[in-house]
Amino acid sequence: MQPHTLWGYPQTLRAGRLLHCLVQERHLNLLNTPGSPTRAGTTSQRPTTPDLTFSRGPLSVQWRVTAENLLSDHFLIHLSISVSHIPRRRLVTNIDWDAFRTALASHSFESYENWTSGIAAALSSSSRRARIRHPIQDPDPHFLRLWRRRKRLQRSFRSQPQNTQLASRIAALRDEIVAHCASLEHSRWSALCDNLDSALHSQSTWSLFKSLLALSPRLLPL
């Protein structure tokens, strides 16, 4: 940590002065927004800004700190850099199957037409569409529910930083998320191994094997 008043600390210490001198020598630009802490506070400590972002040269960069911290006490930092080529977005649909089954159970089907229209209505009400730039795996619905619940608790905690009961609920929910992620990781690794078993002839499979054996420094995407 390099406390300095220029990046939001109440006082400047030696480490902060040394870093500031180095920044000036290298002609770096500080991108952090004043008054935007990057580390969450606790019931006994105020939020701080230990995570600094610098740029150099005529880059067009927009900096902002998000409210997400991925189970850490450091918030994610979002950087937008202007580039000449922007990859195309892909439209994906995420379905909450628990909500789909609940919506479907509330319908009474008297004919084939009612059955098909009920399925279509339940599917529409439980689906969310989004555009992404990179291929990602379908998110786990239970994980998304846990994550949304945690974000709601965190918003409440930011307005009530002295509420120890809220802090305990967030910590317990964090442990539940970590355990669920470990289970997801195990099941997805097992699914990956099953897919590899039927694709031993492919180059991507052998690239993965070489990477696991440290025979190749680069892993090709599957």
Residue pairs with C-beta under 8 A, 6 or more apart in sequence:
1 15
1 48
1 50
2 13
2 15
2 16
2 18
2 19
2 50
2 52
3 9
3 11
3 12
3 13
3 15
3 16
4 12
4 13
4 16
4 17
4 19
4 20
5 11
5 12
6 12
6 20
6 30
7 16
7 30
7 32
7 34
7 49
7 52
8 32
8 34
8 35
8 36
8 37
8 48
8 49
9 16
9 48
9 49
19 52
23 30
23 54
26 56
27 56
28 54
28 55
28 56
29 54
29 55
29 56
30 52
30 53
30 54
31 53
31 54
31 55
31 61
31 63
31 79
32 38
32 49
32 52
32 53
32 63
33 63
33 64
33 65
36 49
36 64
36 65
37 47
37 48
37 49
37 65
37 75
38 48
38 49
38 50
38 51
38 65
38 74
38 75
38 77
39 47
39 48
39 49
39 50
39 51
39 73
39 74
39 75
40 47
40 69
40 73
40 74
40 75
41 47
41 48
41 161
42 161
42 167
43 161
43 162
43 164
43 167
50 74
51 74
51 77
53 63
53 77
53 79
55 61
59 81
59 82
60 81
60 82
61 79
61 80
61 81
61 82
62 79
62 80
63 77
63 78
63 79
64 77
64 78
65 75
65 76
65 77
65 78
66 75
66 76
66 77
66 78
67 75
67 151
67 154
67 155
68 75
68 76
68 151
69 75
69 76
70 76
71 174
71 177
71 178
87 133
87 134
88 133
89 131
89 132
89 133
90 131
90 132
90 133
90 135
91 129
91 130
91 131
92 129
92 130
92 131
92 132
92 136
93 127
93 128
93 129
94 127
94 128
94 129
94 130
94 138
94 139
94 144
95 123
95 126
95 127
96 126
96 127
96 128
96 141
96 144
97 126
97 141
98 141
98 142
99 125
99 126
100 122
100 123
100 126
103 121
103 122
103 125
103 126
104 118
104 119
104 122
107 114
107 118
107 121
107 122
108 114
109 115
109 118
137 188
140 180
140 184
142 180
143 177
143 180
143 181
143 184
146 173
146 176
146 177
146 180
147 177
149 173
150 170
150 173
150 174
150 177
153 166
153 169
153 170
153 173
154 170
156 163
156 166
157 163
157 166
157 167
157 170
160 166
192 222
195 222
196 205
196 208
199 205
203 220
204 220
204 221
204 222
205 222
207 216
207 218
207 219
207 220
208 219
208 220
208 222
210 216
211 218
211 219
